[in-house]
Amino acid sequence: PVSGVSLAAEPPTGQVAEGDRLVLLCSVATGTGPLSFSWHRQGSATPLATGPRYELLAAQQRDSGRYHCRATNGGTAANSSSLGVSVLGERDPGVAGVTP
């Protein structure tokens, strides 16, 4: 059976500025057979992505929320605990061409 599913984030706090990269990683402590992973946000049944890594290249404020991953080996499945992701306002508004 699959167990010990854990989620890690880069950066570890799950907090990034808008436009920055966020990487979520899923791993299992135990599990036999070929493992597959899916990513979910705030209770959505439809997976955001599959695979042990979920990457937002340019995070937007709409990406904020609670994420978790699900690991399965075809017979059993287990979920990680959820991680809160916060996408803050733009790092430097001048970069986006906004002038005060």
Backbone as a ProteinNet text record, in pm:
[ID]
protein_1_A
[PRIMARY]
PVSGVSLAAEPPTGQVAEGDRLVLLCSVATGTGPLSFSWHRQGSATPLATGPRYELLAAQQRDSGRYHCRATNGGTAANSSSLGVSVLGERDPGVAGVTP
[TERTIARY]
82	0	86	30	96.8	70.2	176.3	157.1	269.9	248.5	350.5	368.6	257.2	265.6	294.1	397.6	431.6	449.7	428	435.6	540.2	626.8	726.6	715	757.4	748.8	882.7	905.9	1021	964.6	968.7	1025.8	943.3	1009	945.8	820.8	808.3	691.8	567.2	584.4	470.5	425.4	508.7	473.8	567.8	511.7	591.2	529	609.3	558.1	497	398.8	335.2	441.6	437.1	534.4	653.5	669.7	780.5	743.2	844	826.3	796.7	705.4	672.4	675.4	745.1	752.6	698.9	608.4	556.4	604.3	651.7	706.8	631.1	599.6	525.5	614	615.4	693.2	617.6	656.4	593.9	701.6	665.3	758.1	763.1	646.4	640.7	538.9	562.6	471.3	540.2	468.9	526	453.3	518.9	459.1	479.4	437.6	452.5	359.9	416.7	339.9	297.8	178.2	136.7	88.9	104.2	73.1	-23.3	-111.2	-196.9	-200	-224.8	-224.4	-363.4	-403.2	-537.6	-530.6	-627.6	-634.9	-772.9	-777.8	-898.3	-1018.1	-999.7	-1111	-1159.3	-1092.3	-1132.7	-1107.2	-1207.1	-1192.9	-1106.7	-1105	-1028.2	-881.6	-790.5	-648.4	-596.6	-509.9	-443.5	-335	-270.1	-158	-128.4	-41	4	156	210.1	354.6	395	516.6	560.6	596.6	595.2	635.4	528.9	489.5	395.1	461.9	473.2	548.1	464	461.6	400.8	516.8	536	650.4	636.3	514.8	488.8	358.3	369.6	251.4	169.4	38.6	-54.5	-135.8	-197.3	-274.5	-387	-441.3	-548.3	-497.6	-364.2	-306.9	-301.2	-330.4	-329.8	-435	-407.1	-502.8	-431.3	-507.7	-452.5	-437.7	-317.9	-285.5	-252.3	-280.5	-232.8	-207.4	-126.5	-102.1	-160.1	-187.8	-242.8	-152.1	-111.7	-26.2	-105.6	-90.2	-157.4	-65.7	-83.2	-8.7	-105.1	-225.8	-326.7	-415.1	-366.1	-444.6	-488.1	-396	-427.4	-385.4	-445.2	-413	-405.5	-326.3	-315.1	-289.2	-339.3	-321.3	-217.6	-149.3	-59.9	-145.5	-86.3	-154.2	-154.6	-238.7	-246.3	-147.1	-108.8	-15.7	-80.7	-77.2	-131.2	-30.1	-71.7	12.6	-40.2	49.6	12.3	93	22.7	88.8	63.2	171.5	162.7	162.2	133.8	133.6	267.3	271.9	392.9	514.1	626.9	754.8	792.6	787.9	830.6	740.7	639.6	545.2	612.6	726.3	795.4	837.6	866.8	909.4	796.8	675.4	559.9	516.7	588.5	555.4	450.6	425.3	327.1	401.9	355.3	418.9	322.9	376.2	288.5	225.2
-120.9	0	126.8	232.9	363.1	432.4	485.5	561	662	753.7	854.6	953.5	994.3	1090.4	1228.5	1293.3	1426.4	1524.2	1649.6	1758	1856.8	1900.1	2002.2	2112.6	2231.8	2345.5	2416.3	2475.5	2564.1	2696.6	2804.3	2816.5	2741.1	2701.4	2616.3	2675.5	2807.6	2870.3	2862	2833.7	2834.7	2975.9	3073.9	3214.4	3272.3	3326.2	3383.8	3515.6	3596.7	3719.1	3684.5	3761.8	3739.8	3743.2	3644.6	3636.2	3548.1	3510.7	3423.4	3277.3	3190.7	3046.8	2979.2	2885.1	2803	2657.9	2574	2431.3	2353.1	2260.1	2169.5	2028.7	1956.8	1822.4	1723.7	1608.4	1505.3	1381.5	1320.4	1198	1103.4	977	878.1	809.2	774.8	704.2	556.4	498.9	358.9	342.1	243.8	214.5	124.8	24.6	-67.1	-51.9	-97.6	-88.7	49.8	67.2	198.4	300.1	408.8	512.5	619.9	672.1	788.8	895.5	1019.8	1133.6	1227	1289.7	1394.3	1510.2	1629.9	1753.4	1813.7	1859.9	1913.8	2043.2	2132.4	2257.9	2274.6	2303.7	2338.1	2251.4	2120.9	2029	2002.6	2056.6	2029.7	1883.5	1816.7	1674.6	1656.5	1756.4	1747.4	1777.9	1687.5	1713.1	1833	1911.4	2022.4	1970.1	1863	1807.2	1668.4	1595.5	1465.3	1465.7	1372.6	1363.2	1409	1374.5	1405.7	1553	1633.3	1773.8	1860.3	1969	2065.1	2200.7	2265.4	2390.2	2501.4	2613.9	2735.5	2825.4	2845.9	2924.8	3072	3122.8	3263.4	3267.3	3249.2	3240.6	3368.8	3352.2	3465	3459	3571.3	3574.1	3469.9	3438.8	3338.2	3197.7	3178.7	3048.9	3028	3131.8	3116.9	3014.8	2942.1	2844.9	2728.9	2625.8	2508.1	2396.7	2338	2232.9	2103.7	1991.2	1862.3	1770.9	1668.8	1570.2	1436.2	1353.1	1219.2	1120.9	1018.7	914.6	784.2	711.3	582.4	483.5	357	253.1	163.7	212.5	135.2	54.6	23.9	-52.7	31.9	108.4	196.1	339	432.9	574.4	643.9	748.9	828.1	973	1063.3	1206.6	1263.3	1366.7	1440.5	1535	1594	1702.7	1821.6	1919.4	2031.8	2140.5	2218.7	2328.9	2455.4	2560.9	2688.7	2763.5	2803.4	2880.5	3023.9	3119.6	3260.5	3329.2	3393.6	3470.9	3617.3	3687.6	3827.6	3917.7	4045.3	4142.6	4146.1	4215.4	4220	4262.5	4200.1	4229	4374.2	4420	4555.4	4606.7	4686.2	4729.8	4799.8	4864	4932.8	4837.7	4714.1	4614.9	4584.1	4588.4	4555.6	4675.2	4783.1	4899.7	4987.9	4968.8	5052.4	5169.3	5288.7	5406.1	5469.8	5517	5576.3	5705.8
0	0	0	-50.6	-52.3	79.9	142.5	266.9	284.1	376	403.9	289.9	227.8	117.6	175.8	125	175.8	61.4	94.2	-3.3	44.9	-45.2	-13.7	-117.4	-80.1	-171.7	-181.4	-296.3	-316.7	-366.7	-289.7	-156.1	-51	58.6	160	223.9	227.6	290.6	203.7	72.6	-17.7	-50.3	-18.9	-42.7	-148	-255.6	-363.6	-407.6	-474.1	-534.1	-669.1	-710.1	-839.5	-949.1	-1036.9	-1145.1	-1113	-985.2	-946.1	-967.6	-961.1	-980.6	-847.1	-849.6	-732.8	-777.1	-700.6	-732	-612.6	-639.5	-537.6	-571.8	-470.4	-489.2	-402.1	-458.6	-386.4	-374.1	-257.2	-238.7	-145.5	-148.5	-61.4	22.1	146	233.7	195.4	165.6	125.2	13.4	-69.3	-178.2	-279.2	-325.5	-423.8	-555.8	-659.8	-792.2	-851.2	-975	-1037.5	-970.4	-925.1	-857.5	-956.9	-939	-1016.2	-918	-958.6	-872.3	-943.7	-866.7	-921.5	-822.6	-875.4	-796.4	-792.9	-673.1	-653.3	-573.8	-600.2	-524.5	-465.2	-336.4	-261.4	-294.5	-285.2	-297.9	-439.2	-540.6	-677.7	-710.4	-766.4	-800.7	-925.4	-1011.8	-1135.7	-1106.9	-1140.7	-1114.1	-1194	-1131.7	-1199.2	-1291.8	-1248.1	-1322.8	-1267.8	-1337.6	-1289.7	-1283.5	-1207.1	-1190.9	-1052	-1008.5	-872.5	-851.6	-959.3	-950.7	-1017.7	-949.4	-1006.4	-1000.1	-1115.8	-1121.6	-1182	-1111.5	-1164.3	-1204.5	-1333.3	-1380.8	-1346	-1351.7	-1317.8	-1239.1	-1108.6	-1022.9	-1029.6	-1029.2	-1028.6	-899.5	-862.3	-738.4	-740.1	-857.7	-865.6	-830.8	-827.4	-791.8	-640.8	-561.7	-416	-374.4	-268.3	-217.3	-151.1	-118.6	-52.5	-154.6	-159.7	-255.7	-181.5	-246.6	-196	-315.1	-291.1	-396.1	-352.5	-451.7	-429.5	-500.5	-428.2	-486.3	-490.6	-600.4	-612.3	-685.4	-652.8	-724.2	-801.7	-823.5	-895.2	-802.4	-683.5	-587.4	-469.4	-416.1	-304.1	-338.6	-268.4	-290	-155.4	-148.4	-25.8	-63.8	19.8	-1.7	94	48.8	137.6	221.7	323.2	391.6	295.6	321.8	229.4	268.2	168.8	188	135.9	217.2	174.4	89.5	-29.9	-120.1	-123.4	-103.8	-109.6	-218.1	-310.7	-415.6	-383.8	-353.9	-313.6	-435.7	-415.1	-524.1	-595	-707.1	-789	-708.5	-742.2	-678.7	-694.9	-820.8	-852.2	-963.8	-929	-1030.8	-1148.5	-1128.8	-1237.1	-1347.9	-1312.9	-1410.8	-1508.5	-1461.9	-1546.7	-1631.8	-1625.1	-1705	-1642	-1513.6	-1443.3	-1381.5	-1410.1	-1351.2	-1250.5	-1140.9	-1037.7	-1084.5
[MASK]
++++++++++++++++++++++++++++++++++++++++++++++++++++++++++++++++++++++++++++++++++++++++++++++++++++

